[in-house]
Amino acid sequence: MATWDLHDGACAAAGRRTDVEATPPATTVEKVCQKVMFVDKNGKIDLLISLMKDPEVSSALVFTRTKHGADKVAKKLCSCRVNAD
């Protein structure tokens, strides 16, 4: 938590001090599991499908270079009965 001392004109002239406390707008989620897996290009979608079918995985964030690539991934996931919303 950060604390700043503010001295506006009125408070400074009256000899009073005003304290303002601020907390960050968002906190980090503590139960996020991050993994890096090295796989060749042809095995990426199969790995993603197997990860998403794991009952311990409730959601995932997948990055693609383009919207076209994202559409292809979503289509493939849906064809394998994996929700791709």
Secondary structure, 3 states (H helix, E strand, C coil): CEEEEECCHHHHHHCCCEEEEECCCCCCCCCCCCCCCCCCHHHHHHHHHHHHCCCCCCCCCCCCCCHHHHHHHHHHHHHCCCCCC
